Amino acid sequence: CLDDDIETSRATQRRMGRRVKTFAEFQIIGHVGKVKRVGPTLRVDLAADYGRKDEGSGEYKSNPYWNEVTLFGDRLVAWAEAGVRKGDLVHVRGTVRQTSYEKDGQTIYGVTLAANDFDLLAPKARVEA
């Protein structure tokens, strides 16, 4: 049972006199898509391309996956709004948070990718060159 495993883990941590750090994090290197301000946050769509060479034709086939990353904090939001544009290549690292809210009597679940680090790797002009 999962509850028994968790309790055993906690007991082991107490015996050892320390707590084990747990976390849920993500890392994305991708191209910026839509950027939108939502209250005090900034939401940035990122495309990470999982393309590969087609075995038959030998041509590269693009297969982008889009993720929306949320930026918090006045300094990070201001920097990203001023310096990041559609098509730029960025590296983002942060935490994964499950969210939920009630709508029409139903619980709606989602996931927030909350950026801790957001770095510009190459502006669009340099990426295409």
Secondary structure, DSSP 8 states (H G I E B T S, - for coil): -HHHHHHHHHHHHHHHT-------EEEEEEEEEEEEEETTEEEEEEEEE--EE-TTT--EE--EEEEEEEE-SHHHHHHHHHH--TT-EEEEEEEEEEEEEEETTEEEEEEEEEEEEEEEEE-HHHHH-
